[in-house]
Structure formats: C-alpha cells, structure tokens
Amino acid sequence: LLFYVVTVLLGLVLHLTGVIGTFAVVVARVPYRTFFRKCRALMVTAFSTSSSNASLPTNIRTAEDEFGVPKEIASFVLPLGATMNMNGTALFEGMTVLFLAQVFGLGLSIPTQIVVVILCIITAVGAAGVPGGSIPLMAMILTTVVVPAEGIALILGVDRILDMSRTVPNVMGDQLTSLVIARSE
C-alpha cells in the first residue's frame, strides 16, 4: 500500500511539474517558475480543501489578478474546468485500477489497459469536484474490467491524502486552460 501511495504521488508530481509546467511554458508562454509561484495560493487551497469546486474562487482570483486573464474568460473557463477537467483524477483512477488488479493477481491485457485509460478519462469528466467524488465511478471501471470492486476498501484509508494531492493538478490544469484561452483571444 505504501508503494502504491508513493507511486501515485510521484505520478501526480510528474504530471504537474512535467506536463502542466511544460505546457505553461510552451503553449501559454508563462515562465515555469512564475507559473508555479503565482499559483501558490491556489495549490494550497486545492490541497487543503480536496475540492476543485471549493478552490474555484481562488482559481478565478489567481487567473484575473496574477495572470491578467479577462474576467469573461476566467468566469467561463474555470467553472467549466472545475467540473470537467479532472486530469489528476484520471491519472489516479488508472493507477488505482492497475494496482487493484495486481493485488487480486489479475493480469490485464494491453487492450484491457486501453479500455481502462479511456474509461478513466471519461469518468474523470463526470466526477464530482468534491472530496472522494471519483470513488463511486472507479467502482464502475473496476467492474467493467472484471476486477473486484471490493478492492476499493483497500485504498479508502489512504484516499484522503491522495484526494488532496490529485486536486492540485486538477485546478492547475484549469488555470493553464484559462491562460491558453486568454492568450489565443
């Protein structure tokens, strides 16, 4: 379980600093350090609340005050992102399904793993932006790929710290999206 937690946290950190940070530099044209420094309050709020929805006022304020995103863009893109752009959640769900399949000694074929990726992306879009919002949807994914859904009980004890951690890339992806849209307008 410790190896699972460390692996998920490492994956989330790599996604946040590698993918989102790189896109901030290349697509939004914001220097790497500046992007993360200006989003510090947003990341702390997201981590402490475990909720994209609760972080929304801070996200909007960060976009408008720190990056100069027009109010019209921030007030449209960020609420939409808080409900649909759950990249950290999709990553977490995929890693959790693979972990639980290994716990139960089930080998998932490559086509099944592709199905897991697709389902994780689709369900992450529909996940509630509240703490623990992805757990019921993960049960559906597990059932679809014939991994016992009871395995969720194994991760519930550590889900809170993982929930706090996966909310940060979720809201940072929303912030990045608002910057990209503002730049393209």
Solvent accessible surface area in square Angstrom, and as a share of the most:
residue,aa,sasa,rsa
1,L,100,0.50
2,L,139,0.69
3,F,167,0.70
4,Y,7,0.03
5,V,18,0.10
6,V,79,0.45
7,T,50,0.29
8,V,0,0.00
9,L,55,0.27
10,L,102,0.51
11,G,16,0.15
12,L,5,0.02
13,V,80,0.46
14,L,107,0.53
15,H,38,0.17
16,L,21,0.10
17,T,53,0.31
18,G,34,0.33
19,V,71,0.41
20,I,5,0.03
21,G,0,0.00
22,T,72,0.42
23,F,102,0.42
24,A,0,0.00
25,V,63,0.36
26,V,93,0.53
27,V,59,0.34
28,A,7,0.06
29,R,162,0.59
30,V,21,0.12
31,P,85,0.54
32,Y,90,0.34
33,R,203,0.74
34,T,28,0.16
35,F,0,0.00
36,F,32,0.13
37,R,130,0.48
38,K,59,0.25
39,C,0,0.00
40,R,146,0.53
41,A,65,0.50
42,L,0,0.00
43,M,38,0.17
44,V,95,0.55
45,T,32,0.19
46,A,0,0.00
47,F,78,0.32
48,S,68,0.44
49,T,46,0.27
50,S,2,0.01
51,S,8,0.05
52,S,4,0.03
53,N,64,0.33
54,A,54,0.42
55,S,0,0.00
56,L,37,0.19
57,P,84,0.53
58,T,15,0.09
59,N,2,0.01
60,I,41,0.21
61,R,131,0.48
62,T,8,0.05
63,A,0,0.00
64,E,50,0.23
65,D,104,0.54
66,E,78,0.35
67,F,39,0.16
68,G,55,0.53
69,V,5,0.03
70,P,60,0.38
71,K,141,0.60
72,E,130,0.58
73,I,24,0.12
74,A,0,0.00
75,S,55,0.35
76,F,138,0.57
77,V,16,0.09
78,L,0,0.00
79,P,44,0.28
80,L,84,0.42
81,G,9,0.09
82,A,3,0.02
83,T,68,0.40
84,M,96,0.43
85,N,42,0.22
86,M,10,0.04
87,N,38,0.19
88,G,0,0.00
89,T,6,0.04
90,A,17,0.13
91,L,60,0.30
92,F,0,0.00
93,E,0,0.00
94,G,14,0.14
95,M,41,0.18
96,T,0,0.00
97,V,0,0.00
98,L,69,0.34
99,F,39,0.16
100,L,0,0.00
101,A,2,0.02
102,Q,139,0.62
103,V,71,0.41
104,F,81,0.34
105,G,66,0.63
106,L,69,0.34
107,G,79,0.76
108,L,29,0.14
109,S,61,0.40
110,I,116,0.59
111,P,91,0.57
112,T,37,0.22
113,Q,61,0.27
114,I,95,0.48
115,V,65,0.37
116,V,3,0.02
117,V,84,0.49
118,I,89,0.45
119,L,35,0.17
120,C,3,0.02
121,I,97,0.49
122,I,107,0.54
123,T,10,0.06
124,A,3,0.02
125,V,62,0.36
126,G,58,0.56
127,A,6,0.05
128,A,55,0.42
129,G,7,0.07
130,V,75,0.43
131,P,61,0.39
132,G,25,0.24
133,G,15,0.15
134,S,4,0.03
135,I,26,0.13
136,P,92,0.58
137,L,51,0.25
138,M,0,0.00
139,A,30,0.24
140,M,89,0.40
141,I,0,0.00
142,L,0,0.00
143,T,92,0.53
144,T,72,0.42
145,V,12,0.07
146,V,121,0.69
147,V,3,0.02
148,P,46,0.29
149,A,30,0.24
150,E,131,0.59
151,G,1,0.01
152,I,15,0.08
153,A,74,0.57
154,L,85,0.42
155,I,0,0.00
156,L,96,0.48
157,G,75,0.72
158,V,33,0.19
159,D,11,0.06
160,R,121,0.44
161,I,74,0.38
162,L,0,0.00
163,D,8,0.04
164,M,38,0.17
165,S,17,0.11
166,R,4,0.02
167,T,4,0.02
168,V,16,0.09
169,P,2,0.01
170,N,6,0.03
171,V,1,0.00
172,M,0,0.00
173,G,5,0.05
174,D,2,0.01
175,Q,0,0.00
176,L,18,0.09
177,T,55,0.32
178,S,0,0.00
179,L,12,0.06
180,V,40,0.23
181,I,64,0.32
182,A,25,0.19
183,R,131,0.48
184,S,83,0.53
185,E,156,0.70
